[in-house]
């Protein structure tokens, strides 16, 4: 048994703690004996049924339970779905963070906001560098994505190399920096790669993702076409290369550029400080200075391309922006595709802008940051892994990549579509899902982290659907008699002024139910409350076919 146990212990465990079956919440633990490293630590945004929730972060109970093994976070790139949960998770798991320069710049801004910068060790890594963490040696490899400084990771372990692509595309002509280091992928493939964890986001799309450069040409022709109007461009705050191209085009056409939206301003400042963006002299101006130039010489780059209600574009569209009013003679270019699920808010904003008289352009001014089918095939062919583990995407995306791996001759039993929480144990001989660890979504609402769970959400849903009815009554302390009430107050149930009869009848129903209890000598508050709820609930359902939340309050006098 002891011998078997030894064999057991020296297998690599890959444990996705989030990020599978969804876009967002990316976080994966790699464990070998007494070492754990964590790749990425992202958040996701709340689904429609998460009423009032601001953010969703992963449950890291497994890391807390094994805190003495955890050596550090290795981060692939600076998007929210890969770094957004760090400020919350680091409070419980304070280990060093390793990331490339712009990624680290963005992380440090976050930590500063959360007053954590002093207490966390942050180390900037260069491409080609190795970071030794316990049993692991992590190598950073240059890739391309819709944010500068994205990396893939080659995780060298005692049982072989695991290549994690991070989010990537193959861009031979990137706007900034070098093309993806395909040579390194090939070298690793030559030596032998145990497993490939590859981005699946665009696995269903045939062909290649166009180069980011192509968007620059589109901007040139759009600016040419709309040379008499003021131009707004809405894009993702983090897409520094996109901002670079908008600024280059604006400079060519003799326009001044202002950046609007807090996240955009912050990332652009970081990028300028780190020389990740090159701005021609006198092109970037403050929003307040724009009014010194005629409309046809202005460009405003703004956040809110996904229809977010608090973002700059949304405030502009609904006329609640303090400094910008939009109207005829303005052109708005959407330089993004709606993320699945955001189509409605985006359409709403487009309609709003059009009704104000602005011209809206939302075709062709965007390319994806994720690899399509042919690029995924290229990486598989170069890396030639024994095991394929599709990551980053909903089930259908993971399935599409599994199909690609299958078509390239990887054996079916070596392709693993995992769920968050699965423990995949592997070595050179074999791989299998050997168990599960606790995973889940922790909800962040205001300053509260995790204090809103399913029960509270269910209550919020209940309140949202049918409202609340509060029944107030006073009992005499000695005799237990009803001395005041029952009074009925409701919110979100019916408009009381027009429902006197209903409320009056409800009162008498409660009165009868409570009096019946008291006559039978029942003075236990719990029982009185139950009787009130049952009687009132039945009556309201009969009369209105609604089930509001009923809250009896008993006071003693």
N, C-alpha and C positions, 0 to 999 in steps of 0.2 A: 504493500500500500504506500509506504513512505516513498519508494522509488517512483511509483506512478505519480504521487503528489508532486515530486520534484519536476517530473516531465511536464506536468500540468502547469506548474508555476511559470515555466519559462516559455509561455506563449504570449504573443502580443494581443492586447485587448483594444479594440476600437469601439468607443461608446458614444454615439451621437446623443447629446442631451437636448437637442432641439434642431430645427431647421429642415427636418425631413417631413414630407407631406404638406409643406407650406413654403411660402417665400418669406424669409425673415427668421429671426430667433436662432441664427446659426451659431452652434457651439458644439465642439466634439472633443471628447477626452481620449487620449492615447495612454495606455497603461502597460508598463512592463515591470514585473516584480514590484520594487518599491519606488518606482518613478511614474509620475503622471504629468503630461503636458496637455495644455488646453489650446485648441486651435479656434480662434475667434470667440466673440462673446457679444452676440447681437440681440437687438430687440425686435419686436414686431408691433404693428399698429393695431388698435382694437378692431374687432369685427363689429358689424352693425348691432349685434345683440348684446354687446358689452357696454351697457348704458353708463355714460359718465366716466368711462375709463380713459386714461391718457395714453398709457403705454403698457406693453406686455413684455415681461422679461422671463428668462428661463429659470426653472427650478434647479438649483445647484446643490441640493441635499447630498448627492453622491460625492461631490467634491468636498463639502464640509465634513462629511463622515471620514474622508480619507485625506484630510488637510495636510498631514505630515508627509504625504507622498507628492503633493502638488508642487512642481518646480517653477511653473511660469505660464503666462499666456503668450502664445505666438500668434500675431495678427496678420492676416493676409492683405487687407486694404481698409480704407477709411470710410466705408459706408455704414449708415446707422444699423442695418441688419447684420453687421459684423462687429461693430464696436459699441453700439448704443447702450448695452446693458452693463458695460464695465463699471461706471460710477456706482451702480447699485450692488453688483456682485463683489467688487473689491472691498466693500465694507466688511464682508464676511470672509472673503478669501484674498487676503492681501499678499500677493506674490508678484514678482517682477513682470513687466510687460516688455515684449520685444516687437518692434515694428519698424518699417522703413520711414523715411524722413517726413513726408507729408502726412502719412497715416499717423505718425506720432505727434505731429503738430496739431492735428485735429483732436486726438485723444487728450493731449495736454490741455487744450482749451476746455474740454469737457470736465477734466479733473479739477481745473481751476474753478470753474463754476460751482462744483460740488465741494470745494475746499478740501480736496484730497491730494493736491499736487505734491505737497511737502512729504506726505507719508507713503507715497508709492514710488517704487524704483522703476524708472522708464529708461529703456536702452534702445538707441537708434541703430538699426542694422543696415548694412549695405548689401546690394545684390552680390551674390557669389560668396557671401560670408556664412560661416557655420556658427551656430550657437549650441554650446554643449549644455544639456540640461539632464542631469542624472544619466539614465541609460540611453538617452536620445541625443542625436546630433542633428540639429535642424538646419537645413541649407535653404537660403532665400534665392529664388530664381525669378528673373525679370519676366513679367507678362504684361499684356495690354488689357485695359478695361476702361469703363467710362469715368474713371478717376485716376489721377496720376499716381505713380509709385505702387501699383498693385503687384503682388508677389504670389508665386506658387511656392509650395514648400516641399522639399524632398526630406522626409523624416527618416534618417538612418537609424535603424533599430538592430538589436542583436539577431533578429530573425530575418532581416532583409529591409529593403527600402520601400517606404510608402510614399507615393507622390500625390499630393493634394493640390489641385490646380488653383484653388481659390476661385473667385469669379474672373473669367477671362474671355478674351477673343484673340484671334490671330490678326494683328494689324501690322502689315509690312511697312506702312507709311504713317506712323503715329504723329500726332501734332507735337508732342513733347517727348524728348528722351528716345531711347532705342526701341527697336521692335522686340517682340517676345523672343526669349533666348531658346529657340528651337534646338540649337546645337546641344545645349545642356540636357534637354529632355532626351535627345537621341543618345548622348553619352551614357546617361543613366540606364536607358533601355538596353544598350549594348551589354552593360555589366549585369543586368538582370533586375527587374522591379517586381516586388512581391505583390503590391496592390496599387491600383489607380483610383483615386477619389476625384471624379471629374464633374464640373459644373454642368447641370442638366437643363438650365432655364430655357434655352432655345433648342433643345434636342429634337423637338418636333418640326423645326423649320429646316427645309432642305437648303442646300447650297452653302454659301459663305456669308458672314456678316460683312457689309461694306466697311471700308476704312473710315475712321473719324474724319479724315481729310475731306471726304466727299461732301460733308456737311458745309465745309468752308465755301466750296464752289456754289452750293445752293444759296448760302447767304449772299454771295456776290450778286447772283442774279435777282434775288428778292430785293436787295437794296437798290439795285438798278431800276427794278420795276416800280418801286415805291419811293422814288427819290424826292417827291414833293411832300411826303408826310413825315410826321414824327413816328419813330419805330420803337415798339416795345418787343422784347424777346423774353418769353418765359421758358425757363429750363431748370434742371436740377441744380441745387446750390453746389453740390459736390463736383459737378462736371467741369473741372477747371479748364480742360482742353476746349470744351464748347465755348466757354467764356472767352478764352484766348482767341478763338476764331471769330467770334462776334466782334471783339475789340479790333482785330486785324482788319476785318471788312469795314468797320466804322471808320478806322483811320484812313483806309484807301479812299473812302467817300467823303472825307473831311468832316466827319461827325464827332461830336463829343459824347462820352459815355458816362452814365451814372449807374450805380448798382443799388438796387433796392431790395430789402428783405434781410432780416437779421442774420440768418444762417449763411446767406450768400456773402454778405459783407465780411463776416468772420472768416469764412474759408478763403475768400480772395485775399484778405490781409495776410493770413497764414501763408498762402501760396506765394505772395509777393516777397515776404520775408525769407522764404526758403528758395527763392529763385525758380519756382516751378511755373511761373507765368511771366511773360515779358511784355510790358506795356509801353507802347511808344509814348514819347514825351508829350505832356499836355493833352493826353486823350481822355484820361479818367478824371472826372470832376465830381464835386459833391452835388447831391441832388439840389441843394439850394442855389448852386451856381448855374444850373441848367437854364434858368429863366433869362440869363444874359445872352442866350443864343436863340436864333429863330428855330421854330419847330422842326424844319426840314434838316437841321443840323444836330438833332438830338437822338440819342439811342438810350433807352432805359432797359437794363437787364434785370429781370425780377424773378422771385420765387413764386410758387403757386401754380406750376404747370399741371399739377395733379388735382386742382380744384379744392385744395385745402382751405377751409373757411377762414382761418386766421392769417393766411399768407398774403403777401403784398398784392398779388394780382387780383385776388378775391376782393380785398378792400377797395382796390381801384375800380373794379367792375361794379361794385355796389355803391360807389360814391361815398365811401366812408374813410377814404385815405386823406390824411391831413394836408398833403402837399400836391397831390396829382389828381386832376380831373380828366376824364377821357371823353372823347366825342368824335364827330366827323373830322377827317383829316388826320386820324391816328390809325396806325397799322399794328396789329398784335400778331406776332409769330409764335406759335407753340412749337418749341424745339424739344419735343418729348412725345412718347406714346403714353396713353393712359395705362397705368398699371392695372391688371385685371381687378375689377371691383370698383375702380374709380371712374368708370365711364360716365355715370350719372352726374356727379359733381362737375366734371370737366365740361360736359355738354351744357350744363346749367350756366356756367361762366361764359362759355362761347355765346350762348343765346343772349345773355345779359350784355356782353360787349357789343354784339351786333345791334341790339336794340338801342344802344347809346349812339349808334352811327359809325362805330369803328369798323375797319376792315380786318377780318381775321383770317390768318393763314395757318392751316394745321396739317398740311400734307408735306411729306418729304423733307422736312427740316430736322430730321432726327435719324440717327442710326443706333442700333442696340450696342450694349457693352458686353453682350454674351455670345459665345460661340454657337454657330449653327452646325448642322449635321456634318458637313465636310471637314470643318475645323476639329470637331470632336474626333472624327475618324483619323485625322492627321496625328493628333496627340496619342491616341491609342496605338497607332502604327509605330510611332517613334518610341513610345515608352514600353510597349509590348508587355503589359502586366500579366501576372498569373491570375490574379483576382480582380474583378471589376466591381467597384462599389459606387454607383451613381449617387451624387449628393446635390444639394441646392435645388429644390423644386418640389412642386406638388407631385402626387403619386403618378399622374399621367406623364409628367416630364421625366421622372426617374425611369418609368416603364419604357419611354421612347429611347432613352439612352441604353437601357438593358438590351433593347432590340438591336441598336447599333453595335454594341459589344458582341452580341451573338452573331451578327452578320460578318464580323471581322474574325470569326473563328474562335472566340473565347468560349470555353465549354460552359454549357448552361449551369452546371452545378457550381461553377466558379464565379457566377454573377450574383451579387447579393443586393436585393432591394431591402434596405433596413427600415425599421420604424424608429422614431426617437425613443431612446431607452433600451434598445437592443444591445446586448454585449456580443460583439463578434470576436471570437478567439481564433487567431490564425498563426501559422508558421509555414515553413517551406513545404511541409507534407500535406497539411489539410487546413480547412477553415470551417467553422460552424457557429451558429448563434447559440450561445451556451446559457443565456439567462437574460434577465432584465434588471434595470435599476430604476429607482423612482424618477420620473420626469413630469413636467407639466408647465403650465403657464402661471406666473405670478403677476397679479394685476397691480399696476401703479395708478393711484388716483390722488392727484395733488401731492401732498407730502407723504401719504400713506403708501407703504409698500407691502402688499400681501394682506392688508387688513380687509380687503374686499374679496370675498370668495364666492363660490357658487350660490350660497344661501342668500347673500346680500344681492347678488345679481338677479336671483329669482324674485326677490322682493321688489327690486327696482322694475323688473319686467311687469310684475303684478300691478304695481302702482301706476306704471305707464299705461297699462291696458285698461284697468277698471277703476283706478283711484282708491281713495281711502274713506272709510266711515268711522268716526270716533264716537263712542257712546260714553257719556260721563254721568256717574251717579254717586250720591253720598249715602253712607250707612251710619246709623247711630251706633256709637261704640258699645254701649251697654246692651241695648236691646236687640241690636242687629237689624233695626227697622230702616226702611228706605225713607230718608228725610228730604232728599232733593233729587230731582232728575226722574227718570233718565233723560238727559239732553243729547241731541244728536247733531254732530258737526260733520260736514263732509268736504273733501277737496278732490277735485278731478273725478267726481262721481256723477252728480247731476247739478244743474244750476238751481240752488235752493229756492230762490225767490219764485221760480215758476213751478216748484214741486212741493208746495206746502202740504198738499194732501198726502203725498207719498211719505214725507218726513213725519207728519203727524201720526199716520197709521203705523209707521215703523216704531215710533215712540211707544204707542200703546201696546204693540206686540212685545216689545222688550219689557214694558211695565208688567204685562201679564206673566211673562216667563220668569222674571225676577221674583215677583210676588209669590208665584207658585212655589218657587224654591224656598223662599223665606218661611212660607206657611208650613212647609214640610220640615222646617228646622235646619235647612242647609245654609250655613253662613260661611262655608269655605270659599274664599275668593276665587280659587281656581275653578271650582264647579260653577259658581255664579257666572264667571266669564265665559265658560264653555256653553252654558245654557243660553247666554245672550248671543254668542256667535252663531249657535245653531239656529235659534229662532229667527234672528235677523237675516242670516244668510239665506235661509229657505224663502223667507218673505220677499227679499230683494230679487232673488233669482226668479221667483214666480212672476213678479211684477215687471222686471226689466231685462231678464236673461243676462244679467251681469253678475260678476263675483268680485266686488271690491274687497280690499283688505279691511277687515273689521277689527277695531282696536278698542276693547272695553277698558275704561279707567274707573277704578273704584276708590273713593276717598272716605276716610273715617273721620267722623266729627264727634 
